[in-house]
């Protein structure tokens, strides 16, 4: 088994990558879109294990300067700013991470031919190669971002993971489509939520929605909405670009759509979604804040996406991370993700382990 690290996913190839990640919405073409997006302050890389010319396992990764303050909760931002002022070298760290800031999970990809016991060996060698890669770059903070629950066991059985601290990551939200109509779904909600949703849905007749496979003519306006939405977010990490949105639609013509919401002919919200024949993933919803709240656009988009799932006979609606109160209220379940991290300098590693409950990668 030989493990290599490459700076482009094209070195692995669509067929080999997708073979390791079957049924993934965020597939080769999605990662290619990320790679082509020119997102600032991120360097992408990919780890792959090969044998006899075949890819056995692979995983995405990235390098960045990680500002700890950006992921402090709101009530600790002032403390973070104070620490950053007096300990700047401690609060902004160079980070090497397996996973992606642009995906819902860090799935570890394995060729179906790889037996479970060999997955542990392959992952161990990939982690060693990743650590050596980071060492060559003089990066001491190492992490695996958003390992899903179904792959946590593989990590637990891999000796190379034992030196990493395990902490909960941000969960994903999923709603099983077990109903045959939106009205049946609404009827399954609690009485208070049912009443609230019916009131909010009255705004639907004031909205026009267009399903688009290309947004090049309005991408500048979409980016204004995106920046407004990003500025309101509790956590800010990567900053997406127009090329990200346009690239996803171009590279994934049969799996990516952008629903654009209009009021009196003016775009007021946009929702990038990915879908296959089983599930829909709500990737990014952005809107003008004041208008969006007035017209309940977040909730209207939720029901519009559910209607799409019913039209296409999809079984799962994935609504991503954050905003959990509303998602649970709307009967989604949370699917846990996990973060592994360590710093190669013992004192910083000790301090980060103490601070782990307060920050999020």
C-alpha positions in Angstrom: 0.0 0.0 0.0 1.3 3.4 -1.0 0.0 6.7 0.4 0.4 10.0 -1.5 -0.9 13.5 -1.1 -1.9 15.6 -4.1 -3.0 19.2 -4.5 -5.8 18.4 -7.1 -8.6 16.0 -7.1 -8.1 15.4 -10.8 -5.0 13.4 -9.9 -7.4 10.8 -8.3 -10.0 11.0 -11.0 -13.8 11.0 -11.0 -14.3 7.2 -11.3 -11.8 6.3 -8.5 -13.1 9.1 -6.1 -16.8 8.3 -6.6 -16.1 4.6 -6.2 -14.8 5.4 -2.7 -17.7 7.7 -2.0 -20.8 5.9 -3.4 -24.2 7.7 -3.1 -22.5 10.9 -1.9 -24.2 14.2 -3.0 -20.9 16.0 -2.3 -19.0 13.9 -4.9 -16.0 14.4 -7.2 -17.7 17.2 -9.2 -18.6 19.0 -6.0 -15.0 18.9 -4.7 -13.8 20.0 -8.1 -16.2 23.0 -7.9 -14.7 23.9 -4.5 -11.2 23.6 -5.9 -12.0 25.9 -8.8 -13.8 28.5 -6.6 -10.7 30.5 -5.6 -11.8 30.7 -1.9 -9.2 32.8 -0.2 -6.9 31.6 2.6 -7.4 27.9 1.9 -5.1 25.4 0.3 -6.8 22.1 -0.7 -5.1 18.7 -0.7 -6.2 15.1 -1.0 -4.8 12.0 0.7 -5.1 8.7 -1.1 -3.9 5.1 -0.5 -3.2 3.0 -3.5 -2.3 -0.6 -4.2 -1.6 -2.3 -7.6 -2.7 0.9 -9.3 -6.1 1.1 -7.6 -7.2 3.7 -5.2 -8.1 1.9 -1.9 -9.0 5.0 0.2 -9.0 8.8 -0.1 -10.0 11.8 1.9 -10.0 15.6 1.3 -8.1 18.1 3.4 -7.2 21.7 3.7 -4.6 24.1 5.2 -5.6 27.5 6.6 -4.8 30.1 9.2 -7.3 29.3 11.9 -8.5 32.3 14.0 -9.8 30.8 17.2 -11.9 33.9 18.0 -14.1 33.4 14.9 -15.6 30.3 16.4 -16.0 31.5 20.0 -19.7 31.7 21.0 -21.1 35.3 21.1 -20.9 35.6 24.8 -17.1 34.9 24.7 -16.1 37.0 21.7 -14.9 39.9 24.0 -12.7 37.5 25.9 -11.4 36.1 22.6 -10.6 39.6 21.3 -8.8 40.3 24.6 -6.7 37.2 24.4 -6.0 37.8 20.7 -4.6 41.3 21.5 -2.2 40.0 24.1 -1.5 36.5 22.7 -1.8 36.8 18.9 0.3 33.8 18.2 -1.9 31.7 20.4 -5.2 32.8 18.9 -4.4 32.4 15.2 -2.8 29.0 14.4 -1.9 27.4 11.2 -4.2 24.4 10.8 -3.9 21.2 8.7 -7.3 19.4 8.6 -8.8 16.3 7.0 -12.3 17.2 5.8 -13.6 20.3 4.1 -15.1 23.6 5.4 -17.6 23.3 2.5 -19.0 19.9 3.2 -21.5 18.5 5.7 -19.2 15.7 6.9 -15.7 14.4 6.5 -16.5 11.0 5.1 -13.5 8.7 4.8 -13.7 7.1 1.4 -13.0 3.4 0.9 -13.1 1.3 -2.2 -15.9 -1.3 -1.7 -13.3 -4.0 -2.2 -11.5 -3.0 1.0 -12.3 -5.2 4.0 -13.1 -3.6 7.3 -9.7 -4.7 8.9 -7.8 -3.1 6.0 -9.8 0.1 6.4 -8.1 0.6 9.8 -4.6 0.0 8.2 -5.3 2.3 5.3 -6.6 5.1 7.6 -3.6 4.7 9.8 -1.2 5.1 6.9 -3.2 8.1 5.6 -3.1 9.8 9.0 0.7 9.2 9.2 1.1 10.7 5.7 -1.1 13.6 6.6 1.0 14.3 9.8 4.2 14.2 7.8 2.7 16.6 5.2 1.8 19.0 8.0 5.2 18.7 9.5 6.8 19.6 6.2 4.6 22.7 6.1 5.6 23.5 9.7 2.0 23.2 10.9 1.4 22.0 14.4 -2.4 22.1 14.8 -4.0 19.0 13.2 -7.6 18.0 13.0 -10.2 15.8 11.4 -13.4 17.8 10.8 -16.9 16.4 11.1 -16.4 12.7 11.1 -19.9 11.2 11.0 -21.1 8.7 13.6 -21.1 5.7 11.2 -17.3 6.2 10.7 -16.4 7.1 14.2 -15.8 3.4 15.0 -13.2 3.1 12.3 -11.3 6.0 13.9 -11.7 4.5 17.4 -10.1 1.2 16.1 -7.2 3.1 14.4 -4.2 3.4 16.8 -3.0 6.6 15.1 -6.2 8.4 16.3 -5.5 7.7 20.0 -3.3 10.8 20.4 -6.1 13.1 19.2 -8.7 14.7 21.4 -12.3 13.8 20.4 -15.0 16.5 20.8 -18.5 16.8 19.4 -18.8 18.7 16.1 -21.8 20.4 14.6 -24.5 17.9 13.9 -26.4 17.6 10.6 -30.2 17.7 10.4 -32.3 15.2 8.5 -36.0 14.8 7.9 -37.3 11.4 6.7 -40.0 11.9 4.0 -42.6 9.5 5.4 -45.6 11.6 4.4 -47.3 11.8 1.0 -48.2 15.5 1.0 -47.2 18.8 2.6 -50.6 19.0 4.4 -50.0 15.5 5.9 -46.6 16.7 7.1 -48.0 19.9 8.7 -50.7 17.7 10.4 -47.9 15.7 12.1 -46.4 18.8 13.7 -47.3 20.0 17.2 -50.4 22.2 17.5 -48.4 25.4 18.1 -46.0 24.7 15.3 -48.8 23.7 13.0 -50.7 27.0 13.6 -47.5 29.0 13.1 -46.5 27.3 9.9 -50.0 27.7 8.4 -49.8 31.4 9.2 -46.3 31.7 7.7 -47.4 29.8 4.5 -50.0 32.5 3.7 -47.0 34.6 2.4 -46.4 32.0 -0.3 -48.9 33.7 -2.7 -46.7 36.9 -2.6 -43.6 34.9 -3.7 -42.5 33.7 -7.1 -39.9 30.9 -7.1 -37.7 30.0 -10.1 -35.7 26.8 -10.3 -32.5 27.7 -12.1 -29.5 25.8 -13.4 -27.5 29.0 -14.1 -27.4 32.2 -12.0 -24.6 34.0 -13.9 -26.9 36.9 -14.7 -27.8 37.5 -11.0 -24.7 36.1 -9.2 -23.6 39.5 -8.0 -27.0 40.0 -6.3 -26.8 36.5 -4.9 -23.4 37.4 -3.4 -24.9 40.4 -1.7 -27.5 38.2 -0.1 -24.8 35.7 0.8 -22.7 38.3 2.5 -25.7 39.6 4.5 -26.5 36.1 5.6 -22.9 35.3 6.5 -22.6 38.4 8.6 -25.6 37.3 10.6 -24.2 33.8 11.2 -22.9 32.8 14.7 -19.8 31.0 13.2 -17.8 32.2 10.2 -15.1 30.2 8.6 -14.7 30.1 4.9 -16.0 32.9 2.6 -17.6 31.5 -0.6 -17.1 33.1 -4.0 -19.3 33.7 -7.1 -17.3 30.9 -8.7 -18.4 28.5 -6.0 -22.1 29.0 -6.7 -21.7 29.1 -10.5 -19.3 26.2 -10.5 -21.6 23.9 -8.6 -24.4 24.5 -11.1 -22.0 24.1 -14.1 -20.2 21.0 -12.9 -23.3 19.3 -11.5 -26.0 20.0 -14.0 -28.2 17.1 -13.1 -27.7 17.3 -9.3 -27.5 21.1 -8.5 -30.2 23.7 -8.6 -30.6 27.2 -7.3 -34.1 28.2 -6.2 -34.4 32.0 -6.5 -37.2 33.7 -4.6 -38.7 36.9 -6.1 -41.0 39.6 -4.7 -42.4 41.8 -7.5 -39.7 40.7 -9.9 -36.8 41.4 -7.5 -34.6 38.5 -6.2 -34.8 38.5 -2.4 -33.4 35.0 -1.6 -31.5 32.2 -3.2 -31.2 28.5 -2.1 -28.5 26.2 -3.6 -29.6 22.6 -3.3 -28.0 19.3 -4.3 -30.2 16.3 -5.0 -30.1 12.7 -6.4 -32.8 10.1 -6.7 -33.0 9.6 -2.9 -32.2 12.8 -1.0 -32.0 16.5 -1.2 -29.4 18.6 0.6 -30.0 22.2 1.3 -26.5 23.6 0.9 -26.9 27.3 1.3 -29.9 29.6 1.8 -29.2 33.3 1.7 -31.6 36.2 1.8 -32.0 39.9 2.5 -32.6 39.8 6.2 -35.3 42.4 6.7 -37.3 41.2 3.7 -36.7 37.5 4.5 -38.0 37.8 8.0 -41.0 39.8 6.9 -42.0 37.2 4.3 -40.9 34.1 6.3 -38.6 33.1 3.5 -36.6 30.6 5.4 -39.8 28.6 6.2 -41.2 29.1 2.7 -38.0 27.6 1.3 -38.3 24.7 3.7 -41.8 23.8 2.4 -40.8 24.5 -1.2 -38.0 22.0 -0.8 -40.3 19.5 0.8 -42.6 19.8 -2.2 -39.7 19.2 -4.5 -38.9 16.0 -2.5 -42.4 14.8 -2.9 -42.5 15.6 -6.6 -39.3 13.6 -7.1 -40.2 10.8 -4.7 -37.1 11.6 -2.5 -36.8 10.0 0.9 -34.6 12.3 2.9 -34.4 16.1 3.3 -31.0 17.1 4.7 -30.9 20.7 6.0 -27.3 20.9 7.2 -25.8 22.4 10.3 -26.9 25.1 12.7 -30.4 26.6 13.3 -31.3 23.5 15.3 -34.2 24.9 17.2 -36.3 25.4 14.1 -35.2 22.1 12.5 -36.1 20.1 15.5 -39.4 21.9 15.8 -40.0 20.8 12.2 -39.4 17.2 13.1 -35.8 16.8 11.8 -33.4 14.6 13.7 -29.8 15.5 14.4 -27.0 13.3 13.1 -23.9 13.8 15.2 -20.5 14.6 13.8 -17.2 14.5 15.7 -13.9 16.4 15.6 -10.5 15.0 16.4 -7.7 17.5 17.1 -4.2 17.8 18.6 -1.4 20.2 18.7 2.1 18.8 18.4 3.5 21.2 21.1 2.4 19.7 24.4 1.6 22.9 26.2 -0.6 24.3 23.4 -2.2 20.9 23.1 -3.0 20.9 26.8 -4.5 24.4 26.7 -6.6 23.6 23.6 -8.0 20.5 25.2 -9.1 22.7 28.2 -10.7 25.2 25.8 -12.3 22.6 23.6 -15.8 22.9 25.0 -15.8 26.7 24.2 -14.7 26.6 20.6 -15.7 24.9 17.3 -13.6 23.9 14.4 
